[in-house]
């Protein structure tokens, strides 16, 4: 999407919600053949949040969405559309977004889920923005929410150390003139096998046999995902800057998908972005998939790393393979 076509869009509020329970590397050392040193050195992760048994994805999603609405000073009745990006929905049907709508009391809103794995949030931003740009809707809630701890094999050290639970949300609204909005999405189905949950869908229904083989859990070729993620972050952000006519120093904050600190550092170094313009919180939450960018965005807003009028760049990537980029203005500098 070119930045200068039609009505523009802006992020007017953010919110996040993570479970209270902290799972440290030290705890993982007791159950897995790993060390805290290895995890920090190879991923940057020190701890992650894990949802309790009674918490479903929609609980975290609704909490984050409610906070984003309050931050944007928008009443639930004003919301036109709720989009929940998730790979860990509450159930196959109903959509998690419908449960969020009910929890918020956003009675006028349409609601649906979006499945694009760890790229779900940029996919959600692009989709929500289209409704605003087309003049169809005025207020769109985009939520990324996951309880990945339910699809992680806690005996597999190559994945169990990586993931965590949480949700983040933003409110999108039409922008005053001068606001930047750019989004670009991509996919490559040839890479479907490097990151997947093999069973539990129509292709391979859950059965005693699939459970015995652990096929309900995430399976990943970490090295291949690593190379793909670094390449996508670099290429996509380069393309975005070129399309928007921006230099790296004109990006106020880069909020990448929090998959691995080494991946982020490699991409940032290749792009020549100043390190203090890159928001990283993977050390505290691990990889929360579709929730990672909006959780980081909300933290950045709360700690003053984003100011009204800031240009924020976001790149997500994940299973599918999928990837998505968004450059947006955070609030209006005019207030
Ligand atoms: O949102 C997208 C989802 N996923 C990702 O972005 C993941 C991207 N990939 C990664 O983050 C990294 O590939 C990992 C952190 C998963 C793995 O790090 P790596 O440096 O790529 O390790 P590797 O897979 O090349 O494995 C190196 C060694 C292996 O041992 P051998 O074969 O050399 O003896 C692994 O068995 O490290 C071993 N290993 C571990 N050792 C201690 C793998 N996991 C662990 C572990 N603790 N937790």
Boltz pocket constraint, residues with backbone or C-beta under 6 A from the ligand:
constraints:
  - pocket:
      binder: B
      contacts: [[A, 33], [A, 34], [A, 35], [A, 38], [A, 39], [A, 42], [A, 43], [A, 118], [A, 157], [A, 158], [A, 161], [A, 195], [A, 220], [A, 221], [A, 222], [A, 223], [A, 225], [A, 226], [A, 229], [A, 259], [A, 260], [A, 287], [A, 289], [A, 317], [A, 318], [A, 319]]
      max_distance: 6.0
